[in-house]
Amino acid sequence: MLDLDMSPYAAFVWPAWGLTVVILGGVAARAVLSARRWKAELKRLEAEAADRPQAVAETAP
């Protein structure tokens, strides 16, 4: 069975685990929010490019 009794070290270990969970949760949340922002930006740029006429490339003789 899992033994979670850390006797004299519990005051150091449990806050460290808690801080780790909070930091990793924040990093994951920031990654998800950034991905949503970049996805929205990509969609906006694609819509903007679709509305704009394509430039005609000049060909040199």
N, C-alpha and C positions, 0 to 999 in steps of 0.2 A: 504494500500500500504506500501511497505518497506521504512522506513525512515532512510537514511544513514547520516543525518546531526548530527554530534557529537560536533559541535561548539568548545568549548575550549579544548575538550579532543581528537580531531581528530589527533593532532600532536603526541599523544602517542598511540592511538588505532590502526591507520592504519599501522604504522611501525611494531607494535606487530603482527598484522594479517599477514603482508607481511613476517616477519621473521618466523612465524609459518608455512606458506605455503612452504617457502624455505626449512626449516628443515624437515618437513614431506615428502616433495618431495625427498629430499636427502636420507632419511631413506628408503622410498619405492624403490628408484632406487638401493640403496645398497642391499636391500633384493632380488630384481630381479637378479642383477648381481651375488650375492652369490649363489642363486639357480641355475643359469646357470652353474657356475663353479662346484658346487657339482654334478650336473647332468652329466657334462662332465667327472668328476673324477670317478663317479660311472660306467659310460660306459667304461672308460679305465680299471678300475679294473676288471670288468666283462669280458672284452675281454682278459685281461692278465690271468685270472683264467681259461678261456676256452682253452687257448693255453697250459697251464701247465697240465701235467698228474696228475691224482689224486693219492695221497699217499695211499698205501695199509695199512690198519690198522692191526696191529699184534693182534692176539687173544691169550690170555693166556689159557693154558689147564686146 
